[in-house]
Amino acid sequence: MIALIQRVSEASVEVDKQIVGKIDKGLLVLLGVEKDDDEAKAQRLVEKVTNYRVFSDAEGKMNLNVNQIGGSVLVVSQFTLPADTKKGTRAGFSRGAHPIEAERLYNYFSERCEGILPTERGRFAADMKVSLVNDGPVTFWLQV
């Protein structure tokens, strides 16, 4: 399971010209689900995402996590993250989980985040328009 996290001052996701999720300061989480992912991996990734220190403390060092700064999370499904890009000029998607399993684990991940801090979501498998102001920019690839 992969989370590409971006520290944002604001982010939103739109489907059919309607905003379905929006946050102010926090993390935009692009979530990719791979074959063989399960609840245990999802839970480890939730813990990693919500505890990852990407926000500055009083001394300007990245020592604070999203919860410590009173931030929120916007979780967006991203089936292209597990893509195989090693050969050629077209990605292969065989490493990704089956859509039914991917949606189940996306929901599981999002629900676990909701139990920790304010969480918004995109819409699984929708054509989404994601807007963000990347603060820094600060972006990390987390994988379990």
N, C-alpha and C positions, 0 to 999 in steps of 0.2 A: 504494500500500500504506500502511496506516495502523496505527500502534501507539498505543494509549492506555496510557501507563505510569503506574503508581502506586507510589510508594515505600511499602513495607510493612514492618512488624515481623514479620508472619506472614501467610500466605495458603494456601488450599487449595481444591481443586475436587473435588466429589463427583458420582459418577454411580451411579444405582441404589443409593443409600445406602452406597456404598463410596468411600473417598478414593482418587482416581487420581493426584493430584499434590499435593505439599505442600512449602512452603519456610518458612524462618524469614526473617531480614532479607534484603531484596532488592527485586526489582521484579516486580509482577504486570503482565504484558503482555497486553492485549486486542488481538488482531490481526485486522484487517479486510483482505481481499484484494479489490482492484478489477479490473475488466476492464482488459486491457492491462498488468497487472503481470507481471513476469518475474523470473528469477533475479537479474539485475543490480539491480533495485529491492529485492528481498529482501535481497541482500547489503549494499546501502547502508543499509537500515533496521536490519539486525543491527549494523552498525558504529555507527550513530547511537544505538541503544538501549544497547548495551554500553559506550559511551563517554560517554553523556550524564551530566553532572555534577549529580546530584540529592541527594547525601549530604553531610552537613556535615563540614568539616574541624575541626581543633582550635580554630579561631576562630569556629566556628558558621556559616561561609559554605558554600554549596553548591558545593564545588570537587572533590568526589570522585565517581568513577563506581562502579557496582556491583561491578566487579572489584577496585577498590582497597580496598573495605571487606570483601572476602571474602564477598560476598553471592551470592545465587542468583536465578534467573529462573523464573517460572511463566508459561508461554505458554498462552493460552486463545483459541480461535477465536471470533470475534465478527462474524457476518455482518451485523449491524445497523450497524456503523460506517460503511460506505460509503453508507448509506441517503440518499435525497434527501428532505429534510424541509422544503423551501422552500415548498411549496404544501399547503394543506389541513391535515387533522388525522390523516392516515394516511400513513406513510412509503412511499416507492417504493423498490424494491430492484433496479432495472435497472442500477445502476452497479456492483453486485457481480459478482465473477467467477463463472463456472459452477462448481458444487460440486466437480466432479472436479479442475478447475484450482486452485480455492481450497485444496482439501485437499493437493494436491501442493506448492503454494507454502507452505502452513502447515508441512508437514513439512520442507521445505527450510529455511525460516527457523529452525525449532526445532533441526534438526540442526546448523546453523551456530552457533547459540547454544551448543549442547552442546560444540562444539569450543573454546569460549572459557572457559566457566564452568559450574558445576553448573546444570542445567536440568531442570525438570519440565514436564509438559504436562497439559492437559485432554484430552478426547476429542473429536475433530472431529465436528461435527454432532449431538452427544449433547445431551440435556437435562441441563445441568450446574447445580449449585448451587455458586456461588463465594463463599467466605468470605474476608474480609481485615480486617486492622487497618491502615488507611491511616495512615502515619506522617507527621504534619505538620498537616493533610493536604497531600500533595504529589502532584499529578497533571499530566501533560503530554500533549498531543496531538502526535505526531510523524508526519509524512507525507513520503513520497518519491515 
